[in-house]
Amino acid sequence: MKSKLVKVLVILLANIAVFGAAYLVLEYFAQHRMPPTRAQFLTKEEARFYRHYASMTTHLREFQFLLHLSPDVKASTTDYMFTRIGSEGKTVLIQGDSWAEQFITSPGAYATLDNFALAHHVNFVVGGTASYAPSPMAVQYRLLRKDFNVDPSVVVAIIDQTDIGDELCRYRSQLSKDEHGELVVRPYESTDLMPYSIRNYFDLIDILDGEGGALLRLIKYK
């Protein structure tokens, strides 16, 4: 009886040692895998910026947007919301959806605005964001003035019939007021794959930046 108990304990300890060693090996490889996995997403600074302003405008520019900027643009975190062209003279704000956004993704369009800004002493602020409609544009305008000291002399708003459709069908249910009674457009909270929903993306970031070992976080991520 005693010898059987000893054998059971030996087998149990051996299994614990094997599983422990396997876990340590897998954790070692997971720690090396974690940085490239996390690098696929916004940095922590970018994520804080994006979450804060998307909570009031439903979404900002796409997560890989900085990779699509014209090569002449010196990219920064604020480019997820707006981009400056020129640095002096009166400020002209350009708002709209992807039609306005292309002024800074198309090298030709960017060069045209850049040359105009230099020749006529104009500071362009391009806030164009894919799928924006009048309500997100109105919130964006307020945030640019309040948080980024953008005080435009001229506002160019590019609006077509598809933006009115977005306003009525996509954003009407998301309209709300903040604690100061100001208009905001809330992001979709559903985890369904809705257009411009940011929920799933940030859920993955929260897993990768969460507590626990790298192996457990990568398993949850997968």
GUBAFI-982565 format. One record per atom (N, C-alpha, C, CB): x, y, z; residue in one letter. Coordinates in pm, whole numbers, plus 50000, padded with zeros to 5 digits. Atoms other than C-alpha are relative to their C-alpha. Glycine has a CB too. Layout:
REM GUBAFI-982565
XYZA;...
***
This chain:
REM GUBAFI-982565
500844987950000M;500005000050000M;500875012550000M;499055000150123M;499124988549989K;502785023450097K;500775002349870K;500984998350116K;499254998750125S;504765015949781S;499135005649888S;500584986649958S;500924994750101K;501685022649566K;499805015150018K;498644992750009K;500174985849972L;501175056149737L;501235007949957L;499735002250150L;498764993450042V;504805064949676V;500045001349848V;501234992250051V;500024999650146K;504445055849307K;499045010749948K;499614986349943K;500984989950041V;501315077449277V;500565014050019V;498694998450081V;499424986849973L;503095106649440L;501125003349902L;500535000650144L;498924997750096V;506115102149214V;499445003749864V;500904987549988V;500634997250131I;503915101048903I;499375014050001I;498924989349967I;500654986949990L;501965131349026L;501035011349994L;499215001050131L;498954989950001L;505135151149094L;500675001149864L;501054996950107L;499405000050134A;506585140648758A;499115007549902A;500254985549951A;500944993150090N;503445152648579N;500015015150026N;498574994550019N;499944985749965I;503535185548768I;501265006349944I;499935001950153I;498734994850051A;507185189848673A;499965001649849A;501154990950040A;500094999450147V;506475182048305V;499115011649957V;499454986749943V;500914989150037F;503495205548287F;500605013650036F;498644998250071F;499364987549962G;505425232248475G;501085004249902G;500604998950138G;498954997150096A;508365229548241A;499415004249865A;500924987849982A;500654996550127A;506065230047938A;499435014150005A;498884989849967A;500574986549986Y;504315260948071Y;501105010649993Y;499245001250133Y;498914990250002L;507625278948128L;500565001849860L;501124995750096L;499504999150137V;508785270547776V;499015007949913V;500224985849940V;501014993050079L;505495282147622L;499925014850040L;498624993450018L;500024986249954E;505525313547836E;501195007749944E;500015000750154E;498794993650057Y;509065321047715Y;499755004149855Y;501224990450008Y;500294996850140F;507975319047351F;498885010349988F;499634987349923F;501104990350003A;504775338447426A;500505014150027A;498924996250101A;499454986849969Q;506775366947576Q;500715006049879Q;500964999150118Q;499344995250121H;508765369347254H;498995002749888H;501044989949953H;501044997950101R;505575367247046R;499145012350029R;499124987749988R;500904989249961M;503725393847243M;500325013449932M;500075001850150M;499734986950062P;505575425047112P;499565001149855P;501475003050008P;500484998650138P;504975417846739P;498484999149988P;500634989549913P;501475000750001T;501355408446815T;499415013550041T;499494988850094T;500514987149953R;500785440747010R;500285011149900R;500635003650136R;499624989550095A;502565461046741A;499045001149882A;501394997449948A;500994999450108Q;499715453146499Q;498915010450030Q;499384986349979Q;501074991049958F;497505477246694F;500555013950030F;499294994350125F;499594986649959L;497565513746794L;500884999250124L;498775008850027L;499224999249877T;500165523147053T;499085004150114T;501185009949984T;500834996249886K;498915530147404K;499625014749994K;500734997150132K;500314985750013E;499165567647343E;498955002349893E;501285007949966E;500974998550109E;497305565047012E;498644994650041E;500494992949874E;501265006149957A;494675542347166A;499255009150097A;500254986450065A;500664990649907R;493985567147449R;499385011649923R;501025005350104R;500504988950081F;493615595547198F;498774995649920F;501095005249905F;501095004850086Y;491415574946967Y;498744997350081Y;500434987249926Y;501175003249919R;489135561947241R;499305012550050R;500414991250117R;500574987949943H;488665596147394H;499145007449899H;501105009250052H;500744991950097Y;487605613947078Y;498964992049923Y;500975006449903Y;501025008350063A;485775584546920A;498774998550089A;500574986349965A;501145000949909S;483575583747231S;499005011249978S;500475000150144S;500894988550026M;482115616747108M;499665001649852M;500645012750051M;500224998350144T;482325613346728T;499764986749930T;501195007049936T;500265013850043T;481555575646687T;501234992849948T;498945000049895T;498745005950043H;484905569146515H;500905011049946H;499774988949892H;499054991050066L;488035586246390L;500414993449869L;501255003050092L;499535006350123R;490045577546081R;500434985650027R;501175008149939R;499735014349982E;490865540846019E;501294997750078E;500084993149865E;498915002849908F;493325524046252F;501375000049931F;499774986750066F;498755000050075Q;496005520645981Q;500195012849920Q;500064987949906Q;500054987950082F;495425556045857F;501385006349979F;499085010050063F;498704993350012L;498935569245926L;500864993849890L;500744999450133L;499245006650106L;500285543845677L;499565004749861L;499844984950011L;500554995850129H;498105558945403H;500145015049976H;498554996049992H;499804985750019L;499045595245453L;500945002849885L;500535006350127L;499054995750101S;500765613845174S;501404999950060S;499645014149945S;498635000749946P;504545608645213P;500535013450051P;500944994849893P;499524986849958D;504965646345261D;499455004350136D;499625010249896D;500594996649871V;502885646445579V;500854994550114V;498554994750011V;499305004549880K;504775644945909K;498954995050099K;500875011650063K;501115005949927A;502415621146085A;500165001350151A;499854985549964A;500055000049854S;501395624246451S;498664994250042S;500205014550058S;501235006249949T;498665610246674T;498765008049960T;500074998850151T;501174991950033T;496355639646597T;499524997849858T;500315014550021T;500435002650137D;496275628646233D;498884989749993D;501174995449917D;501185008649999Y;493715602746335Y;498715008350002Y;500044990650123Y;501174991349993M;491375632646374M;500065011449899M;499865005650141M;499864988950095F;492745661146161F;501465001449961F;499475013350061F;498634998050050T;495805671545960T;500165014549956T;500304990349881T;499714986250038R;497365705745915R;500845000349872R;500725007450115R;499204997350119I;498695718345583I;500265015049999I;499274995349867I;499674985949985G;500545751345605G;500105003550148G;498955009049931G;499784996549860S;501445769845922S;499715014650032S;501404996850039S;500254985949972E;500515806445886E;498855005249916E;501275008449974E;501134994150072G;497765829545765G;498674995650058G;500064996349855G;501345003549950K;494035825245805K;499784985049990K;498915007649922K;500255014349992T;492755790845895T;498744996349922T;499864995550147T;501125005450075V;490515771745656V;499804985550043V;500245000949845V;500335013649956L;488825740745799L;499234992949889L;499185000350130L;500685008350099I;487845713545552I;499444987850071I;500964995949883I;500665011349936Q;485305688245680Q;499234991849896Q;499055004850111Q;500775008650089G;483465659145525G;500374985550022G;500225004049854G;499695014249990D;483765622045459D;501274996949921D;498824991449950D;498795004150071S;486285603345244S;500365009449886S;499844986049946S;499694990250105W;485965630044972W;500905011050055W;498695006149944W;499124990149938A;487555654545214A;501284993550052A;499275007250114A;498845007149947E;489885628645365E;501084998149894E;499574986650056E;499025002950105Q;491515622445027Q;500955011649973Q;499284996549873Q;499064988950016F;493135656945039F;501354997050066F;499405012850059F;498745003249933I;495765641345266I;500454985749976I;499885002450148I;499565013550036T;495865605645135T;500464999449855T;498874989950023T;499594999450140S;496245614744768S;501185009749987S;498815004549909S;498844991050013P;499745628744699P;499715012149912P;501184992349944P;500314988850088G;498395650044414G;499125010450067G;499334995049877G;500894990749931A;495575665144620A;500735007250112A;498774992650056A;499234993849892Y;497905671144913Y;500935010749945Y;500814989450077Y;499074990350060A;500445688544689A;499275012549956A;500744993849881A;500784988450043T;497715711144550T;499685009150118T;498704995449932T;500314992049882L;496625722344897L;501265006150059L;499294991550106L;498744995249944D;500225725645014D;500525012049920D;501044988850002D;499544988950085N;501175747744719N;499125012350017N;500024995749852N;500934988749980F;498045769044767F;500265006650134F;498534995249992F;499754994649867A;498795772845139A;501245008950001A;500174988650103A;498774992250005L;502325785145066L;499825012849919L;501134991749941L;500154988550090A;501265808544785A;499075010650057A;499494995449866A;501044990649955H;498315824344966H;499975001650152H;498644995349951H;499914998549854H;499385822345334H;498734995050069H;500275014650037H;501195006449943V;496615798445431V;500444987950082V;499004995749888V;499765011749915N;496655772845712N;498784990949989N;500265004250150N;501115009450015F;494455743445611F;499994990150117F;500104992549865F;500215010849904V;493045720245877V;499004990549936V;499495005550140V;500845009750070V;491675689045707V;499484989950101V;500784993049885V;500625009249905G;489225670045926G;499214989149933G;499115007550093G;500765010150072G;487775647845654G;500234986050056G;500355000349855G;499945013449942T;486975613145792T;498964991349932T;499775000450154T;500905008950073A;485435583945606A;498684998050074A;500664986549976A;501365002349951S;481655581045655S;499475010850094S;499954987050070S;500544989349917Y;481295613645848Y;498785006449933Y;501085010750028Y;501234993550041A;477945631245823A;499865012750083A;498754990450017A;500104987249929P;476655664745957P;500164999350151P;498695006249969P;499895000449854S;476355653546322S;501434997450048S;499104989350055S;498595001549961P;479895639146359P;500845012149963P;500594987649937P;499254988250041M;481175669446169M;499795011550098M;499595004449859M;500294989249903A;479445693246412A;500764997750130A;498495000850027A;499265003249878V;480975675146711V;501505002149978V;499724985550045V;498584998150032Q;484385674746543Q;500365014750000Q;500334993749864Q;499754985650004Y;484165712146482Y;500145005750141Y;498875007349925Y;499944995149862R;483465718746851R;501274995450069R;498774995350078R;498805005449936L;486315696246964L;501275006649947L;500084985049980L;498834993450058L;488795712246724L;500185014050060L;499865000949848L;499924986649941R;487955746746861R;500384999250148R;498655007449983R;499835000649854K;487895736047226K;501354994150041K;498884991750061K;498835007649954D;490805711447250D;501275002849921D;499704985449994D;498834998350084F;493115721346965F;500185014449949F;499924990649883F;499884985750032N;492635759146938N;499905002749850N;501325005450053N;500264997650143V;491455756646577V;498875010149991V;499644986749924V;500984989350011D;489655789346508D;499895004149853D;500395012350090D;499994997850145P;488795788346136P;499295012949959P;499344988349931P;500654988550063S;488025819345933S;498994995249896S;501055009349934S;500875005850103V;486425797145668V;499834985150029V;500595002249856V;500275014349987V;484765762945696V;499454995049867V;499014997050117V;500475006350123V;484415741645383V;499474986250039V;501154998949892V;500635012749965A;481955713245446A;499574993049872A;498775002250095A;500315007850119I;481755686645177I;498934989850037I;501284992949941I;501155008449965I;478325670045198I;499294995949872I;499035007550097I;500825004450113D;476485648544945D;498844991550051D;500864992049897D;501215007249960Q;473365626944944Q;500304987750085Q;499204995949877Q;499665011749918T;475165596745091T;500215003950147T;501264993049946T;499804995349862D;476055617545399D;498665002050070D;500815013150001D;501334998549941I;472395625545453I;499444986250034I;499045007649902I;500425013749969G;471675588145431G;500674994850125G;500304990849885G;499305004249878D;474365581445692D;499425006850123D;501505003249989D;500554992449887E;472925608645914E;498694993950048E;499775014749960E;501325005049964L;469425593745904L;500024985350041L;499065001849883L;500045014549979C;470265556645906C;501094994750093C;500104992949870C;498885005249923R;473635552446076R;500185007250133R;501275001149920R;499634992349881Y;473965580546330Y;498825004850084Y;500805011749958Y;501134994449925R;470475590646434R;499814993150135R;498724998849918R;500195007349875S;470265563046697S;501145002250098S;499864985149972S;498824998349915Q;473705572646833Q;500135014250057Q;501244996749922Q;499944986249950L;472975609446903L;499695000450148L;499035008949922L;500194998949856S;473255618947268S;500535013650046S;500714988350075S;499454987749941K;474315646947504K;501004996250108K;498865009050059K;499035002649894D;477345648347731D;499555006850128D;501415004849960D;500374994449869E;477395660648092E;499795015049995E;501054996850102E;500184985650015H;477485696547965H;498855003549905H;501295006349949H;501124997850090G;474485692147737G;500415001749855G;499245012150044G;499514998650137E;476655692047423E;499714987449920E;501515003149999E;500275011250089L;475865670047124L;501224990849990L;499605005049861L;498975010050028V;477895637847095V;499374988949917V;500624994350134V;500455011650079V;477655607946861V;500724987950055V;500285001949845V;499385011249929R;478285576247060R;500414988949903R;499054994550105R;499635011750081P;480195546746911P;499014988650023P;501434995350034P;500825011849982Y;478295514446858Y;500644991050104Y;499804992549866Y;499505008749895E;478665492047164E;499894985349964E;499265002750128E;500185014050039S;477625460246985S;501334994149953S;498944998749889S;498815006850049T;480325434446913T;499804994549860T;500394988850095T;500235004150137D;478705427146578D;500915007949907D;498525002149961D;499114993450095L;480775435946272L;499235010949925L;500594989749900L;500704988750061M;479035468946205M;501025009349937M;499145007550105M;499064990750064P;480615494645971P;500505010550101P;499345007149879P;499344990149915Y;483085516646164Y;499794997650149Y;499515013849963Y;500055003449857S;482435498746493S;501424997850050S;499124987350024S;498645001049945I;485525501046715I;500084990550119I;500495013850042I;500075008149877R;484405477546995R;500964988149995R;498574995050022R;499185012150006N;486095445246879N;501495003250001N;499654991949877N;498604996250009Y;489365462746801Y;500575003350137Y;500175012049906Y;499504996149868F;489705477947147F;499854989050103F;499285012550047F;500065011849913D;488575445847316D;501294991949988D;498774991249965D;498745007350019L;491645429247163L;501175007350065L;500274998049850L;498944992249934I;493895457547282I;499954998050151I;499875014949965I;500145001749856D;492495453847633D;500534986350045D;498535001650042D;499485013249967I;493335416547629I;501525000149999I;499464989549902I;498545000050013L;496905422247510L;500675008750106L;500405004849861L;499434991049899D;497475450447760D;499554996550142D;499625014349969D;500555003649870G;495735432448045G;501024993550093G;498834990749982G;499145006449901E;497125414648349E;500154985249969E;499445002050142E;499765014350019G;498515379448361G;501184997649908G;498774993349945G;498875003750083G;501215360748177G;499725001949852G;500394985750026G;500144998050144A;501875365447807A;499264988449934A;501375001849937A;500655011750059L;500735329847729L;498495000650016L;500544987350063L;501444999349976L;497315334047890L;499375011349920L;499735002050150L;500554988850077R;496825367847722R;499914996649851R;500855012650021R;500045003850142L;497705353747379L;498914989649973L;501374994549955L;501085009850015I;495315324447433I;498655007149996I;500034989550116I;501254992250000K;492515348947521K;499875008149872K;499955009550122K;499994992250125Y;493485370247222Y;499564991349882Y;501415005849973Y;500375008950109K;493185340546987K;498554995450011K;500924987949999K;
***
